[in-house]
Every structure is written in structure tokens, then in C-alpha cells.
Amino acid sequence: MYVKLFERGFYYALVMTLVCSILGTVLGGLPYLSIIGALVISLVLGMLFQLYRPAIKAAEVGIGFISNKFLRLGIILLGFKLNLIDLANAGVKTILVAMVVVTGVIFLTYNIARKFGVSKQLAILTASGTGICGAAAVMGISPQIKAENGDESAKRNDEVLAVAIVAILGTVFTLIEITIKPLLGMSSTQFGVMAGGSLHEIAHAIATGGAGGAVSLDAAIITKLSRVLMLAPAALIIGIWYQHQNNKSSSAEKQKLPIPWFMAGFLLASIIGTFVPMSAALLGGLVKLAYLVLGMAMAALGMSVNFKAFISSGKNAVAAASLASVVLLGFMIVVSKVFF
């Protein structure tokens, strides 16, 4: 596999995905596009590269490598964004809410999706993105999910579709929450907790929390990062559960438990970022690097998606995630008003 690093196609893919990621970062910083986020924009730019098939063909050998290995590196680096002291200061209530939200939403979304006839693979990826932290969660959980029938192409399509679903729904619910804010009668803290607990991407939580002022923004970020903290244990538990489901429906020999070692790197990075003295500029640079690398992985996914399969398999997954998102918003409105 590592011989690909020395092949010309890898360098083509490296440059193409890097361009998409940088453009995604720039465009994601613009007022009307910040609500979508750099990662999703990078994905879309990667998909647009498919309009020029010779470039995709030339870079094919590197695209799969980048979508696989770079996403793990990006998730590890994302750990620097997670300040454990801030989370501890937020109190037990916030962590408990995050645990309930992540567990409940994944369970609810997955089961609704399966009732609607969505494949097991797409259902769990969509549920993870909805319940934890959007695109980063889809990419963090994906390595734990073995491709159904060994079809890696179908798995990549499901990854892209799951990312698109949580991005679109997160944007829709961001606009809904900002619109209904005057009707909710919430304090700044309550509104921030609701935003961080109910929205999918960190960008969505920031956009909504910011609409309620500085106090609301801080509460939204802390609540959202509490859900991000659940990514590592969720990856382990989902991997074990998914393998158990496959073993029940297959006569194949049981495999080793899927331990997400890159998630250990994610937690180690958060510990280093919290307790090892470093400048704010360095810490901020590492977080920016995380999003740059993740953007490259997202672009690589976009370059490999099968559009026909993408369009044909998504409607029921969208419906399931929409229903779960409505339930989540209602739950967070009640929790925020009662406990915060």
C-alpha cells in the first residue's frame, strides 16, 4: 500500500485534494458559506473534479489512499480542538446531556432508517453524523464499518451521502433555530446549550450560538465539544456492535475486535493540547492543519463518488435523519429550559 507514496498518481491526488481543501477553507470563511463549513465545501469541490475525468483517472491511485489515511490523521489532529479542562468546568450536566444525545440519536436514527429500508451501512453512518458531530463523525466511524459484500465503492458512496445529509439538515435546522429564537423565551445560556446539543456540525452550533451573543456562543461550543468527546467511545462501541451484527448473519469466522487506534491518537492530542504548554498560535495552527487534512480526505471522497448510486439511495436516509433531528430539537428545548 505504501508504495503508492512513490507513484506519480499519488502526487496528482495530493495536489488536487490540497487545492480543494484550501479553496474550501477560503470559501468556508465567507459570510454566507460559513454555515455550510469548509469540509462540506471541499467535498463538493472534489465532486466537481469528476467533470474532468482524465484528471481523476491520472490521480486514481492516490485518491483512495488520501480518503483513507488522511481522514485518520485529520481526526487525530482534531483532538487539539478539544480542551478537557473547559469540558470539566462545564460540569457533569453537560457531559450527561452529550451522552444521552449521542446514544439516543444514533439509536433512533439508525432504527428509523432501517424501518425505511436504508442499508445497514448508510443507516449507521447517517446516524453517527446526526448524533455526534456531522462530517467528522461520519469519517471517524467509517473505518469501523466493514464494506458490505466487500464493495468499497458502495461504502464511499454511503460516506459521501451521509456527509451530505447531515450538512444539509444541519444548515436547515440552523436557520430554523435562529428563526424561532424569539419564540422560545430562553436565556442566553439555554439557547447556546440547545444549539450545541441539537445541531450536527461545529460550524452550525457556532453560527446559531453566535446569534444569541457571547454567552450563548460559549455555551453552544462547550455543549457541542462535549458531543465531539463521545466520538472515540462511540467508534469503539459501534465497531464492536457492527461486527457482531455481521457475525450473526454470516457463517464466516469471527474477526478480531475492531479497535480504532487512531481514536487513541485523537484522545492523546486532546490531552497534549490541554495540559502541555503551547502558544495559542501553535494550538490554532494544529487545529487549522486538522481541517486542512480532513478537507483533503473529503475532497478525495468527492472525487470517487458514484453519482447514480448517490442519487438513488438517499431519500429514505434523509427522511430518517430529518425525523430524528426534529425529535432531537424538541428534546434539547425541554432539557435546556428545565436543567440550564
PLY file of the C-alpha trace (Angstrom):
ply
format ascii 1.0
element vertex 340
property float x
property float y
property float z
element edge 339
property int vertex1
property int vertex2
end_header
0.00 0.00 0.00
2.75 2.46 0.95
4.39 2.10 -2.47
1.63 4.45 -3.63
3.51 7.28 -1.94
6.16 6.98 -4.65
3.78 6.82 -7.60
3.01 9.84 -9.77
-0.75 9.38 -9.31
-0.38 9.93 -5.57
1.18 13.34 -6.12
-1.54 14.27 -8.61
-4.15 13.34 -5.99
-2.23 15.21 -3.29
-2.21 18.44 -5.29
-5.84 18.13 -6.40
-7.19 17.43 -2.92
-4.98 20.12 -1.38
-6.36 22.70 -3.82
-9.92 21.63 -2.95
-9.20 21.83 0.77
-7.59 25.28 0.59
-10.42 26.61 -1.56
-12.92 25.02 0.82
-11.25 26.77 3.77
-11.29 30.13 1.99
-14.89 29.80 0.80
-15.97 28.42 4.19
-14.81 31.66 5.78
-17.20 33.78 3.70
-20.35 35.08 5.46
-22.98 33.09 3.57
-20.91 29.94 3.18
-19.58 29.66 6.75
-22.85 27.99 7.76
-22.05 25.12 5.37
-18.46 24.67 6.54
-15.11 24.09 4.88
-15.31 20.28 4.96
-18.55 20.05 3.02
-17.37 22.66 0.51
-14.18 20.62 -0.02
-16.35 17.55 -0.65
-18.41 19.41 -3.27
-15.26 20.72 -4.98
-13.93 17.17 -5.13
-17.18 16.06 -6.75
-16.83 18.85 -9.34
-13.41 17.44 -10.31
-15.30 14.49 -11.78
-16.35 16.76 -14.63
-12.80 16.30 -15.92
-12.36 12.52 -15.94
-8.74 12.45 -17.23
-7.59 14.16 -14.02
-9.46 11.63 -11.87
-8.01 8.76 -13.90
-4.46 10.08 -13.53
-4.85 10.53 -9.76
-6.84 7.35 -9.11
-4.00 5.51 -7.36
-3.73 8.26 -4.72
-7.38 9.21 -4.21
-8.27 6.07 -2.21
-5.11 6.40 -0.10
-5.86 10.01 0.81
-9.54 9.38 1.59
-8.49 6.55 3.92
-5.23 7.56 5.62
-5.65 11.32 5.67
-9.03 11.11 7.37
-7.41 9.22 10.27
-4.63 11.80 10.52
-7.17 14.63 10.42
-9.28 13.08 13.18
-6.15 12.71 15.36
-5.22 16.36 14.82
-8.81 17.42 15.55
-8.18 16.29 19.13
-6.21 19.50 19.70
-9.52 21.38 19.46
-10.88 19.53 22.48
-9.93 21.28 25.74
-10.63 18.80 28.53
-10.44 21.43 31.28
-13.16 23.52 29.60
-15.31 20.41 29.34
-14.70 19.56 33.00
-15.61 23.12 34.01
-18.85 22.83 32.06
-19.95 20.29 34.65
-21.47 16.85 34.79
-24.78 18.07 33.38
-23.28 18.97 30.01
-21.43 15.66 29.67
-24.55 13.72 30.65
-26.60 15.59 28.06
-23.97 14.79 25.43
-24.03 11.09 26.35
-27.83 10.93 26.21
-28.00 12.85 22.92
-25.31 10.79 21.19
-26.68 7.44 22.36
-30.34 8.29 21.83
-29.98 9.95 18.42
-27.76 7.23 16.96
-30.20 4.56 18.18
-33.26 6.47 16.95
-31.87 7.49 13.55
-30.48 4.03 12.81
-33.72 2.26 13.64
-35.91 4.71 11.70
-33.58 4.42 8.71
-33.71 0.62 8.80
-37.52 0.73 9.03
-37.45 2.91 5.91
-35.37 0.31 4.07
-31.99 2.08 4.26
-28.95 -0.21 4.14
-27.22 -1.03 7.43
-24.06 0.75 6.33
-25.69 4.02 5.29
-28.03 3.94 8.29
-25.23 3.79 10.87
-23.10 6.41 9.09
-26.04 8.82 8.86
-26.99 8.10 12.48
-23.41 8.78 13.65
-23.19 12.07 11.78
-26.57 13.18 13.14
-25.84 12.13 16.71
-22.20 13.13 17.20
-20.57 15.85 15.11
-21.52 15.78 11.45
-18.94 15.10 8.75
-16.08 14.43 11.18
-18.18 11.74 12.90
-19.08 10.06 9.61
-15.38 9.93 8.75
-14.40 8.83 12.25
-16.92 5.99 12.37
-16.44 4.85 8.77
-13.15 2.95 9.35
-15.02 0.84 11.91
-17.57 -0.25 9.32
-16.54 -3.08 7.01
-17.82 -2.58 3.47
-20.95 -4.65 2.80
-20.09 -7.55 0.46
-16.59 -6.10 0.23
-17.85 -3.28 -2.00
-15.57 -0.35 -1.14
-17.08 1.79 -3.90
-20.56 1.49 -2.36
-19.12 2.33 1.04
-17.54 5.54 -0.31
-20.90 6.50 -1.83
-22.57 5.98 1.53
-19.91 8.08 3.27
-20.47 10.98 0.88
-24.24 10.65 1.13
-24.15 10.59 4.95
-21.95 13.71 4.99
-24.29 15.47 2.55
-27.36 14.57 4.63
-26.01 15.89 7.92
-24.64 19.03 6.21
-27.95 19.88 4.55
-30.10 19.10 7.59
-27.70 20.92 9.91
-27.95 24.02 7.74
-31.77 23.80 7.60
-32.05 23.40 11.38
-29.58 26.24 11.95
-31.94 28.56 10.07
-34.95 27.13 11.92
-33.39 27.64 15.36
-32.29 31.20 14.63
-35.78 31.97 13.30
-37.67 30.58 16.32
-35.26 32.06 18.90
-37.60 34.95 19.85
-40.45 32.48 20.45
-38.55 30.21 22.82
-38.15 32.57 25.79
-34.70 31.19 26.62
-31.77 32.74 28.43
-28.51 33.12 26.51
-27.06 30.02 28.17
-30.17 27.94 27.48
-30.19 28.93 23.81
-26.49 28.05 23.48
-26.96 24.66 25.12
-29.89 23.94 22.80
-27.84 24.88 19.74
-24.78 22.84 20.77
-26.89 19.86 21.74
-29.14 19.76 18.68
-27.07 20.81 15.65
-24.82 18.50 13.66
-21.66 20.39 12.66
-19.49 22.58 14.89
-19.99 25.32 12.27
-23.78 25.06 12.72
-23.51 25.33 16.51
-21.21 28.36 16.23
-23.49 30.12 13.73
-26.59 29.55 15.88
-24.96 30.18 19.24
-23.43 33.39 17.92
-26.92 34.68 17.12
-27.60 34.71 20.86
-24.48 36.66 21.88
-21.13 35.82 23.51
-22.56 33.82 26.45
-24.75 31.79 24.11
-21.81 31.15 21.77
-19.62 29.83 24.60
-22.40 27.51 25.81
-23.00 26.24 22.27
-19.32 25.46 21.69
-18.84 23.67 25.02
-22.02 21.59 24.57
-21.02 20.72 21.01
-17.47 19.75 22.03
-18.94 17.51 24.74
-20.58 15.57 21.92
-17.29 15.53 19.98
-15.70 13.91 23.05
-18.11 10.97 22.54
-16.58 10.23 19.12
-13.84 7.93 20.44
-16.01 5.67 22.65
-18.77 5.69 20.02
-16.32 4.50 17.34
-15.24 1.57 19.51
-18.76 0.57 20.55
-20.22 0.91 17.04
-17.33 -1.10 15.57
-17.89 -3.97 18.02
-21.67 -3.85 17.55
-21.43 -3.73 13.75
-19.07 -6.71 13.66
-21.37 -8.63 15.99
-24.32 -7.93 13.66
-22.33 -9.17 10.68
-21.19 -12.29 12.51
-24.79 -13.14 13.39
-25.82 -13.00 9.73
-22.73 -14.73 8.37
-21.15 -18.12 8.77
-17.71 -16.58 8.38
-15.14 -16.88 11.10
-15.20 -14.19 13.74
-12.64 -11.46 13.21
-10.63 -9.52 15.75
-12.45 -6.75 17.58
-12.14 -3.51 15.57
-10.11 -1.23 17.85
-9.91 2.31 16.41
-6.29 3.07 17.27
-6.42 6.42 15.54
-9.02 7.43 18.14
-6.36 6.87 20.80
-4.36 9.47 18.87
-7.40 11.79 18.96
-7.60 11.49 22.77
-3.82 11.85 23.15
-3.91 15.03 21.05
-6.65 16.45 23.27
-4.59 15.65 26.39
-1.50 17.29 24.89
-3.50 20.32 23.75
-5.00 20.69 27.22
-2.04 20.06 29.53
1.17 20.66 27.55
2.10 24.36 27.49
2.00 25.73 23.94
1.14 29.06 22.41
-2.37 29.85 21.24
-0.93 30.37 17.76
0.57 26.85 17.68
-2.60 25.25 19.00
-4.69 27.18 16.50
-2.30 26.14 13.73
-2.69 22.46 14.61
-6.48 22.76 14.51
-6.27 24.51 11.12
-3.99 21.71 9.91
-6.59 19.18 11.09
-9.29 20.81 8.98
-6.92 21.12 6.01
-6.12 17.38 6.13
-9.77 16.45 6.69
-10.71 18.71 3.78
-8.29 16.76 1.57
-9.89 13.49 2.66
-13.35 14.90 1.96
-12.26 16.08 -1.50
-10.88 12.59 -2.23
-14.26 11.12 -1.26
-15.97 13.54 -3.62
-13.66 12.50 -6.44
-14.60 8.85 -6.05
-18.38 9.07 -5.55
-20.72 7.25 -7.94
-23.43 9.81 -8.70
-26.06 7.35 -9.90
-25.84 5.30 -6.71
-25.62 8.51 -4.67
-28.88 9.92 -6.03
-30.84 6.66 -5.97
-30.16 5.61 -2.36
-30.59 8.79 -0.33
-34.26 9.73 0.00
-35.16 7.39 2.85
-31.97 8.20 4.76
-32.83 11.92 4.51
-36.34 11.23 5.83
-34.97 9.21 8.78
-32.38 11.83 9.72
-35.00 14.60 9.38
-37.38 12.87 11.80
-34.58 12.23 14.28
-33.44 15.86 14.03
-36.95 17.11 14.84
-37.08 14.84 17.90
-33.60 15.99 18.96
-34.54 19.68 18.70
-37.68 19.14 20.79
-35.68 17.20 23.39
-32.98 19.88 23.64
-35.53 22.68 24.01
-37.03 20.87 27.02
-33.65 19.91 28.54
-32.22 23.41 28.13
-35.20 25.10 29.77
-35.52 22.59 32.63
-31.86 21.91 33.56
-29.97 25.02 32.45
0 1
1 2
2 3
3 4
4 5
5 6
6 7
7 8
8 9
9 10
10 11
11 12
12 13
13 14
14 15
15 16
16 17
17 18
18 19
19 20
20 21
21 22
22 23
23 24
24 25
25 26
26 27
27 28
28 29
29 30
30 31
31 32
32 33
33 34
34 35
35 36
36 37
37 38
38 39
39 40
40 41
41 42
42 43
43 44
44 45
45 46
46 47
47 48
48 49
49 50
50 51
51 52
52 53
53 54
54 55
55 56
56 57
57 58
58 59
59 60
60 61
61 62
62 63
63 64
64 65
65 66
66 67
67 68
68 69
69 70
70 71
71 72
72 73
73 74
74 75
75 76
76 77
77 78
78 79
79 80
80 81
81 82
82 83
83 84
84 85
85 86
86 87
87 88
88 89
89 90
90 91
91 92
92 93
93 94
94 95
95 96
96 97
97 98
98 99
99 100
100 101
101 102
102 103
103 104
104 105
105 106
106 107
107 108
108 109
109 110
110 111
111 112
112 113
113 114
114 115
115 116
116 117
117 118
118 119
119 120
120 121
121 122
122 123
123 124
124 125
125 126
126 127
127 128
128 129
129 130
130 131
131 132
132 133
133 134
134 135
135 136
136 137
137 138
138 139
139 140
140 141
141 142
142 143
143 144
144 145
145 146
146 147
147 148
148 149
149 150
150 151
151 152
152 153
153 154
154 155
155 156
156 157
157 158
158 159
159 160
160 161
161 162
162 163
163 164
164 165
165 166
166 167
167 168
168 169
169 170
170 171
171 172
172 173
173 174
174 175
175 176
176 177
177 178
178 179
179 180
180 181
181 182
182 183
183 184
184 185
185 186
186 187
187 188
188 189
189 190
190 191
191 192
192 193
193 194
194 195
195 196
196 197
197 198
198 199
199 200
200 201
201 202
202 203
203 204
204 205
205 206
206 207
207 208
208 209
209 210
210 211
211 212
212 213
213 214
214 215
215 216
216 217
217 218
218 219
219 220
220 221
221 222
222 223
223 224
224 225
225 226
226 227
227 228
228 229
229 230
230 231
231 232
232 233
233 234
234 235
235 236
236 237
237 238
238 239
239 240
240 241
241 242
242 243
243 244
244 245
245 246
246 247
247 248
248 249
249 250
250 251
251 252
252 253
253 254
254 255
255 256
256 257
257 258
258 259
259 260
260 261
261 262
262 263
263 264
264 265
265 266
266 267
267 268
268 269
269 270
270 271
271 272
272 273
273 274
274 275
275 276
276 277
277 278
278 279
279 280
280 281
281 282
282 283
283 284
284 285
285 286
286 287
287 288
288 289
289 290
290 291
291 292
292 293
293 294
294 295
295 296
296 297
297 298
298 299
299 300
300 301
301 302
302 303
303 304
304 305
305 306
306 307
307 308
308 309
309 310
310 311
311 312
312 313
313 314
314 315
315 316
316 317
317 318
318 319
319 320
320 321
321 322
322 323
323 324
324 325
325 326
326 327
327 328
328 329
329 330
330 331
331 332
332 333
333 334
334 335
335 336
336 337
337 338
338 339
